[in-house]
């Protein structure tokens, strides 16, 4: 995760929601889907079997150096 930095909000969400580091790595490296939202956001989405098959969303600004993880959460709106 050296090529990424986390906003304070993202760091807080990791602690508050007890998000596992390997979920973050797997979602960015092997997403089920990627959504290009606008010029400043890419959303990586992956179904996490260990967490009741819920979909995990990571919002990234890919145009900063390093890339910035803005927020991450389990998204109840996403379905297959």
C-alpha positions in Angstrom: 0.0 0.0 0.0 3.1 2.2 -0.3 1.7 3.8 -3.5 -1.4 5.0 -1.6 -2.1 7.5 1.1 -5.2 7.5 3.3 -7.1 10.6 4.2 -7.8 11.1 7.9 -11.4 10.1 7.2 -10.4 6.8 5.6 -8.1 6.0 8.5 -10.9 6.7 10.9 -13.3 4.4 8.9 -10.7 1.6 8.9 -10.6 1.7 12.7 -14.3 2.4 13.3 -15.5 -0.3 10.9 -12.7 -2.8 11.7 -11.7 -3.1 8.1 -9.0 -5.7 7.4 -5.9 -4.5 5.5 -6.1 -7.5 3.1 -9.7 -6.4 2.1 -8.3 -3.1 1.0 -5.4 -4.7 -0.9 -7.6 -7.3 -2.6 -10.3 -4.7 -3.6 -7.8 -2.4 -5.3 -5.8 -5.2 -6.9 -8.6 -7.6 -7.8 -11.9 -5.6 -7.9 -15.2 -7.2 -9.1 -15.8 -3.9 -10.8 -14.3 -0.4 -11.3 -16.5 2.7 -11.7 -15.0 5.9 -13.1 -17.1 8.5 -11.3 -15.5 11.8 -12.5 -12.0 13.2 -13.1 -11.1 12.9 -9.4 -12.6 9.6 -8.3 -12.4 5.9 -9.2 -14.4 3.5 -7.2 -13.1 -0.1 -6.7 -15.8 -2.6 -5.6 -15.3 -6.1 -4.4 -17.5 -8.7 -2.8 -16.0 -9.8 0.5 -17.0 -13.4 1.3 -15.6 -13.1 4.9 -18.0 -10.3 5.6 -21.3 -12.0 4.6 -20.7 -11.5 0.9 -21.2 -7.8 1.2 -19.7 -5.4 -1.3 -16.8 -3.2 -0.2 -16.3 0.1 -2.0 -13.0 2.1 -2.0 -13.1 5.6 -3.3 -9.7 6.7 -4.7 -8.3 9.9 -6.2 -5.8 8.3 -8.7 -4.4 11.6 -9.9 -2.5 12.5 -6.8 1.0 11.2 -6.0 0.7 8.9 -4.1 -2.9 8.0 -5.0 -5.3 9.0 -2.2 -7.9 6.7 -0.6 -10.7 9.1 0.2 -13.1 6.7 1.9 -14.0 3.0 2.1 -17.1 1.3 3.3 -19.4 -1.7 2.8 -22.0 -0.5 0.4 -25.5 -1.9 0.9 -26.7 -0.4 -2.4 -24.5 -2.6 -4.5 -25.8 -5.8 -5.9 -24.4 -8.3 -8.3 
